[in-house]
Amino acid sequence: MDLGQLRQHRTVSVVSLSGFVIPMLIGAGLVVLLPRAFETVNGGHPIDTVFTLYMAVALSVTAVPVLASIIRDQGLACSRPVTIAMAAAGVIDALSWPVLAVCLIGGGGGSLHTWSTRLVLLVAYVLVMLSVVQRLLVWWMRRPGAVMAHPVPVATALALSSAGATSALGLHVIFGALLAGVIMPRQSDGVPDIRVLRPLQETGGLLLPVFFTVSGMAAQMGGLHSADLLLLLAICAAAVIGKVAAGALSARSSARLPWRDSLSIGVLLNTRGLTELVVLNAGLQSKVIGPRLHALLVIMALVTTAAAGPLIGPLHRPGGTGASDLSPATPFATTKKGTEPTPRP
């Protein structure tokens, strides 16, 4: 992610903030309106401030990897609505992770002193990674006569070590891995080093089915009751309305896009997919949510993701809006072929 580029693009900033804040408010409001329904399905875990904030984040997430796949498969790259949606999705994810970290720290149990200690240690760890480890990594990779011709072993060791550190702090391993990606040295133009990026992407493609299998095994669909259907419908309705309305209205008001293009942005932002599953697994492991609610939220993630492809086809007009004016400064890298957007790590 290159968030500095967003200063030049008011539309992306407006769509990003709307696509993050409005679904969060709707998610929190759903808990306030239906506290007993959530208490019934949450396996005895408290319906408190931490849970409310977690549900807000769960409804605000957009999946960048799955969104990129949908755009590639349907040949939608480079149009203005698609570029805005991709950039906004990356910003929404960047905003979601710190809020999720607060939820998981607060949901880990313990006293206020324990919670405060975890938070201080986490902040200290992030500062050390950004100010010390990153500089050491740059020096190690670029020092004269470096014996490490291939940077992948160093990057892998750093990612695994960082994931272990955040796990020890009571957070999900995804936070450590994500932070390792943030501090990876880049080329002089800010583009990630392809020697590191390509093998890690290929490894991720190999391990991705394993993650989906583990997620599927963790979802206890057999424990759902017929009475849970009403809550599922409410969650799905809140998720869809929040994302589609936020994306469409903000795009329409800030960029004066046609309603068809604005709705396309809202539909694309409603894609949750892989990122949502990571958030749900983290909440389940941290005991913020119970197995029944986890299963309901997994269904919501699958429904909203599966609906994106069929809905975006009728809405999108090939060549109708022309190439995006954000293309030269989009906060995402592109492949060497230049045909598909690839999120920077």
matplotlib code that plots the C-alpha trace (Angstrom):
import matplotlib.pyplot as plt

x = [0.0, 1.1, -1.3, 0.6, -0.8, -4.3, -3.7, -4.1, -7.4, -10.3, -12.8, -10.8, -10.5, -14.2, -15.3, -12.8, -13.9, -17.6, -17.1, -15.4, -17.3, -20.9, -20.8, -19.1, -22.0, -24.5, -22.8, -22.6, -26.2, -27.3, -25.8, -27.5, -30.9, -30.6, -28.5, -30.5, -30.3, -26.5, -26.3, -28.2, -25.7, -22.5, -21.8, -21.8, -19.2, -20.2, -22.0, -19.9, -18.1, -15.4, -17.9, -19.8, -16.6, -15.7, -19.1, -18.6, -15.2, -16.6, -19.2, -16.8, -14.2, -13.6, -11.4, -8.7, -7.4, -10.8, -11.8, -8.7, -9.6, -13.1, -11.8, -9.3, -11.7, -14.3, -11.9, -12.8, -9.4, -8.5, -12.1, -12.6, -15.2, -13.0, -9.8, -11.6, -13.1, -9.7, -7.9, -10.7, -10.7, -7.0, -7.5, -10.5, -8.3, -5.5, -8.1, -9.6, -6.5, -5.7, -9.3, -9.4, -6.1, -7.8, -10.8, -8.6, -6.4, -9.6, -11.2, -8.3, -9.7, -7.8, -7.8, -7.4, -3.8, -3.3, -5.0, -3.0, 0.3, -0.6, -1.4, 1.9, 3.9, 2.2, 2.8, 6.5, 6.8, 5.4, 7.7, 10.8, 9.8, 9.3, 12.3, 14.9, 14.2, 13.3, 16.6, 18.6, 16.8, 17.6, 21.3, 21.5, 20.0, 22.1, 25.4, 28.5, 29.6, 26.4, 26.5, 22.7, 22.1, 18.5, 16.4, 13.6, 15.1, 15.5, 12.0, 10.5, 12.4, 11.3, 7.7, 7.6, 9.4, 7.1, 4.0, 5.3, 5.9, 2.3, 0.9, 2.9, 1.3, -2.2, -2.9, -3.5, -0.4, -1.7, -0.7, 2.9, 3.0, 1.3, 3.8, 6.7, 5.3, 4.9, 8.6, 10.0, 12.6, 11.3, 13.0, 13.8, 10.5, 8.5, 7.6, 8.1, 11.2, 9.9, 12.5, 10.7, 7.1, 6.8, 8.0, 5.9, 2.8, 3.4, 3.8, 0.6, -1.2, 0.0, -1.1, -4.3, -6.4, -5.1, -6.4, -9.8, -10.0, -9.1, -11.7, -14.3, -13.6, -13.8, -17.3, -19.8, -22.8, -24.4, -24.8, -27.1, -30.8, -33.7, -34.3, -30.9, -32.2, -33.7, -30.5, -28.6, -31.0, -30.5, -26.7, -26.7, -29.0, -27.0, -23.7, -25.1, -26.9, -24.0, -21.4, -23.4, -25.1, -21.8, -19.9, -22.6, -23.6, -20.0, -18.9, -22.0, -21.5, -17.7, -17.0, -20.4, -20.3, -23.4, -25.6, -24.7, -21.0, -21.6, -23.5, -20.7, -18.3, -20.7, -21.1, -17.4, -16.8, -19.3, -16.9, -15.5, -14.0, -10.6, -10.0, -13.4, -12.5, -9.2, -11.1, -13.7, -11.0, -9.1, -12.3, -13.2, -9.7, -9.7, -13.1, -14.7, -17.3, -18.7, -19.0, -22.6, -22.1, -18.9, -20.9, -23.5, -20.8, -19.0, -22.3, -22.6, -19.1, -19.8, -23.1, -21.7, -18.7, -20.6, -23.0, -20.3, -19.6, -23.2, -24.2, -21.2, -21.7, -25.0, -23.8, -20.5, -20.4, -17.2, -15.4, -18.3, -16.3, -12.9, -9.6, -9.3, -7.8, -6.3, -4.2, -0.9, -1.0, -3.1, -1.9, -1.4, 1.3, 0.6, 2.1, 4.7, 2.0, 0.1, -3.3, -4.3, -4.1, -2.0, -2.2, 1.2, 2.1]
y = [0.0, 3.5, 5.6, 8.8, 8.7, 9.2, 12.9, 13.5, 11.6, 13.1, 10.5, 7.5, 9.1, 9.9, 6.4, 4.7, 6.6, 6.1, 2.4, 1.9, 4.2, 3.6, -0.2, 0.1, 2.2, -0.2, -3.2, -1.5, -0.4, -4.0, -5.2, -2.4, -3.2, -7.0, -7.7, -10.7, -12.3, -12.0, -13.2, -16.4, -17.3, -16.1, -19.1, -17.3, -14.7, -11.2, -8.7, -5.8, -2.8, -5.1, -7.3, -4.4, -2.9, -6.3, -6.7, -3.2, -4.2, -7.5, -5.7, -3.1, -5.4, -5.6, -8.4, -7.0, -10.4, -11.7, -8.3, -8.4, -11.9, -10.8, -7.8, -10.0, -12.8, -10.4, -8.2, -5.1, -3.6, 0.1, 1.5, 4.3, 2.7, -0.4, 1.5, 3.6, 0.4, -1.3, 1.6, 2.2, -1.5, -1.4, 1.7, 0.1, -2.9, -0.7, 1.0, -2.3, -4.0, -1.5, -1.6, -5.4, -5.4, -3.4, -5.8, -8.8, -7.3, -6.3, -9.7, -11.7, -11.5, -10.3, -7.1, -3.5, -3.7, -6.8, -5.1, -1.9, -4.0, -5.8, -2.5, -0.9, -3.9, -4.0, -0.3, -0.7, -3.7, -1.8, 1.2, -1.1, -2.8, 0.4, 2.4, -0.3, -3.6, -1.9, 0.0, -3.1, -5.0, -2.3, -2.3, -6.1, -6.3, -3.5, -3.7, -4.0, -7.6, -9.1, -12.9, -13.2, -13.1, -14.2, -12.1, -14.6, -16.6, -13.3, -12.2, -15.6, -15.7, -12.1, -12.9, -16.0, -14.3, -11.3, -13.6, -15.4, -12.2, -10.9, -14.3, -14.1, -10.7, -12.2, -11.2, -13.2, -14.2, -12.3, -9.0, -10.0, -11.2, -8.0, -5.8, -7.8, -7.0, -3.3, -2.9, -5.0, -2.9, -1.5, -0.3, 3.3, 4.0, 2.4, -0.8, -4.0, -6.1, -8.7, -11.2, -11.2, -10.5, -13.2, -16.3, -15.2, -14.8, -18.2, -19.8, -18.0, -19.5, -23.0, -22.6, -20.7, -23.9, -25.1, -21.9, -22.3, -25.9, -24.9, -22.1, -24.6, -27.1, -24.3, -23.3, -25.5, -25.3, -28.3, -26.2, -23.7, -23.5, -22.6, -19.6, -18.3, -17.7, -14.3, -13.1, -14.3, -12.3, -9.2, -9.6, -10.1, -7.2, -4.9, -6.0, -5.4, -2.2, -0.7, -1.4, -0.8, 2.4, 3.8, 3.1, 4.2, 7.4, 8.6, 7.9, 9.7, 12.8, 13.1, 12.2, 12.8, 9.4, 8.0, 5.9, 2.8, 3.3, 4.4, 1.2, -0.8, 0.6, -0.3, -3.8, -4.3, -3.0, -5.6, -8.3, -9.8, -13.1, -14.0, -11.0, -11.5, -15.2, -14.0, -11.6, -14.2, -16.8, -14.3, -13.4, -17.1, -17.9, -14.9, -15.9, -12.6, -14.6, -18.1, -21.0, -20.3, -16.6, -17.5, -19.8, -17.1, -14.6, -17.1, -17.6, -13.8, -13.6, -16.3, -14.8, -11.2, -12.5, -14.8, -12.0, -9.6, -11.4, -11.8, -8.3, -6.4, -7.9, -6.1, -2.9, -2.5, -1.0, -2.0, 1.2, 3.3, 5.4, 5.2, 4.6, 5.7, 9.1, 7.4, 4.9, 6.8, 7.2, 4.3, 3.0, -0.5, -2.1, -3.7, -6.8, -6.4, -7.2, -4.2, -6.0, -6.8, -4.9, -6.6, -5.2, -4.3, -6.2]
z = [0.0, -0.8, 1.1, 0.4, -3.2, -1.8, -1.1, -4.8, -5.1, -3.1, -4.6, -3.3, 0.2, 0.4, -0.8, 1.5, 4.6, 3.7, 2.9, 6.3, 8.7, 7.5, 7.6, 11.0, 12.3, 10.9, 12.4, 15.8, 15.5, 14.7, 18.0, 19.9, 18.3, 18.7, 21.8, 22.9, 19.5, 19.5, 23.1, 22.1, 19.3, 20.8, 23.0, 26.3, 25.3, 26.5, 24.4, 25.4, 23.9, 22.5, 20.8, 19.4, 17.9, 16.5, 14.7, 13.3, 11.8, 10.6, 8.5, 7.2, 5.7, 1.9, 0.5, -1.8, -3.1, -4.1, -5.5, -7.7, -8.9, -9.8, -11.8, -13.6, -14.4, -15.8, -17.7, -15.8, -15.2, -15.8, -15.8, -13.4, -11.1, -10.8, -10.0, -7.4, -5.8, -5.7, -4.2, -1.6, -0.7, 0.1, 2.3, 4.1, 4.9, 6.2, 8.5, 9.6, 10.9, 13.8, 15.0, 14.8, 16.9, 19.6, 19.6, 20.0, 22.7, 24.6, 24.0, 25.3, 28.9, 32.0, 33.9, 32.7, 33.7, 31.5, 28.6, 29.0, 29.2, 26.0, 24.2, 25.3, 24.3, 20.9, 20.3, 21.3, 19.0, 16.0, 16.7, 16.9, 13.7, 11.8, 13.2, 13.9, 12.1, 8.8, 8.8, 9.7, 6.9, 4.3, 5.4, 5.3, 1.8, 0.3, 2.1, -0.2, -0.7, 0.8, 0.9, 0.8, -3.0, -2.6, -0.1, 0.2, 3.1, 5.1, 4.2, 5.2, 8.5, 9.3, 8.5, 10.6, 13.5, 13.4, 13.3, 16.3, 18.2, 17.7, 18.6, 21.9, 22.5, 22.2, 18.7, 15.5, 13.6, 10.6, 12.2, 12.5, 8.9, 7.7, 9.5, 8.0, 4.6, 5.4, 6.4, 3.4, 1.5, -1.8, -4.9, -5.4, -7.1, -4.2, -6.1, -4.1, -5.0, -7.5, -6.2, -2.9, -4.0, -6.7, -4.7, -1.7, -3.9, -5.4, -2.0, -0.9, -3.8, -2.8, 0.9, 0.2, -0.2, 3.2, 4.8, 3.3, 4.4, 8.0, 7.8, 6.6, 9.3, 11.9, 10.7, 12.7, 10.4, 12.2, 15.4, 13.8, 14.7, 12.5, 14.7, 13.7, 10.1, 11.1, 12.6, 9.5, 7.2, 9.4, 9.3, 5.5, 4.9, 7.1, 5.4, 1.9, 2.5, 4.4, 1.7, -1.4, -0.1, 1.3, -1.9, -4.3, -2.5, -1.8, -5.4, -6.7, -4.5, -4.7, -8.3, -10.0, -11.5, -13.2, -10.9, -12.8, -12.1, -8.5, -7.9, -9.4, -6.8, -4.0, -5.3, -5.6, -2.1, -0.8, -1.6, 1.7, 0.9, 2.2, 4.4, 6.1, 6.9, 8.4, 10.6, 11.6, 12.4, 14.6, 16.5, 17.1, 18.3, 20.6, 22.0, 21.0, 19.1, 19.5, 17.0, 16.1, 15.4, 13.5, 11.3, 10.6, 9.7, 7.4, 5.5, 5.2, 3.8, 1.3, 0.2, -0.3, -2.1, -4.4, -5.3, -6.5, -9.8, -11.1, -10.0, -11.4, -14.9, -15.7, -14.0, -15.7, -19.2, -21.0, -22.1, -20.8, -18.5, -20.2, -18.5, -15.0, -14.2, -11.1, -13.1, -13.1, -9.3, -8.1, -4.6, -6.1, -8.0, -11.4, -13.0, -15.7, -18.2, -16.8, -17.2, -13.7, -10.4, -7.8, -4.2, -2.8, 0.4]

ax = plt.figure().add_subplot(projection="3d")
ax.plot(x, y, z, "-o")
ax.set_aspect("equal")
plt.show()
